[in-house]
Amino acid sequence: MPPLTPDNRYIVVRGRLWRAANPHLPDAEREQLVKALMAARRAVGAARMSGDKTAEDGAHRDVNEAKIALGERGPVWWDDGAPDLNRRMVKNTPYAGWFERLGQQES
């Protein structure tokens, strides 16, 4: 699993922040949304393999809808006014010190 920021808002993949799913979602709802996301991702792959651009576009829309429902895209799920740092390099954010210390702990 990629590291999760201390406030549970982001995961870090290859030095970049990606918004994490809303941890306040009920387990059953999160499970259903993750299943929908995985099905949509499989549909993207199948559409690409078949060369069906219309199906691929629809599958991408389904991926986006699932990610919005999970809280990974769209409006932020936290309410303290903190900005959304999604897709930014962690070294250029307030998480830089935390991430540097995390790297030292893993060595």
C-alpha distance (Angstrom), angle and dihedral (degrees) to the residues before:
residue distance angle dihedral
M1 . . .
P2 3.79 . .
P3 3.80 116.9 .
L4 3.79 116.3 -84.2
T5 3.80 118.2 -144.3
P6 3.81 114.7 -111.8
D7 3.82 91.0 -105.8
N8 3.85 91.0 51.2
R9 3.81 91.7 -123.7
Y10 3.80 99.9 116.1
I11 3.76 144.0 24.6
V12 3.79 118.7 -146.5
V13 3.80 118.6 -131.1
R14 3.81 119.2 176.9
G15 3.80 90.2 -19.4
R16 3.81 95.1 -51.1
L17 3.81 128.1 112.6
W18 3.79 117.5 -124.6
R19 3.78 120.3 -175.4
A20 3.78 112.1 -106.3
A21 3.78 124.0 -136.9
N22 3.77 116.7 -87.8
P23 3.82 104.8 -86.1
H24 3.81 89.9 -155.3
L25 3.81 93.9 68.0
P26 3.80 113.0 112.2
D27 3.82 111.0 -104.1
A28 3.81 94.0 -116.3
E29 3.80 92.3 51.1
R30 3.81 92.7 46.5
E31 3.81 90.3 49.4
Q32 3.81 91.7 50.9
L33 3.81 92.1 47.9
V34 3.81 92.8 47.9
K35 3.81 89.7 51.4
A36 3.80 89.7 50.7
L37 3.81 90.3 48.6
M38 3.80 93.0 50.5
A39 3.81 91.5 47.3
A40 3.80 90.2 50.6
R41 3.81 91.3 49.4
R42 3.81 90.2 50.8
A43 3.81 88.3 49.5
V44 3.81 89.9 53.6
G45 3.80 89.9 53.9
A46 3.79 93.7 46.1
A47 3.79 91.8 48.7
R48 3.80 91.3 49.9
M49 3.79 91.2 49.5
S50 3.79 90.8 51.7
G51 3.80 94.0 42.6
D52 3.82 91.8 -124.0
K53 3.82 103.2 150.2
T54 3.82 93.6 -179.1
A55 3.81 92.1 53.6
E56 3.79 90.6 44.9
D57 3.81 91.7 52.6
G58 3.81 90.2 50.1
A59 3.79 91.8 48.4
H60 3.81 90.7 50.5
R61 3.81 88.6 52.8
D62 3.81 89.0 51.6
V63 3.82 90.7 51.0
N64 3.79 90.0 50.8
E65 3.81 92.8 48.6
A66 3.80 91.7 50.9
K67 3.80 92.0 48.1
I68 3.80 90.9 49.9
A69 3.82 90.7 49.8
L70 3.82 89.9 49.8
G71 3.81 90.4 50.7
E72 3.81 94.6 -115.5
R73 3.82 91.1 116.6
G74 3.77 135.6 20.9
P75 3.80 122.0 33.8
V76 3.79 115.1 6.0
W77 3.78 116.4 -103.1
W78 3.80 95.9 -139.3
D79 3.80 121.5 83.7
D80 3.81 106.2 -157.0
G81 3.81 94.8 96.0
A82 3.81 94.9 -109.6
P83 3.80 112.1 152.0
D84 3.78 122.7 -108.8
L85 3.80 108.8 -106.4
N86 3.80 94.5 -179.0
R87 3.81 114.7 154.5
R88 3.79 94.4 8.2
M89 3.77 122.3 129.7
V90 3.79 107.0 -99.8
K91 3.82 91.4 -134.2
N92 3.83 88.7 64.7
T93 3.81 95.5 52.2
P94 3.80 138.4 70.6
Y95 3.84 86.5 -94.9
A96 3.83 92.1 67.7
G97 3.82 95.7 98.5
W98 3.79 92.6 45.9
F99 3.80 91.5 49.6
E100 3.80 92.6 47.5
R101 3.81 91.0 51.3
L102 3.81 89.6 47.3
G103 3.80 90.1 55.5
Q104 3.80 91.0 51.1
Q105 3.81 90.7 51.3
E106 3.81 91.6 52.4
S107 3.83 93.1 52.3
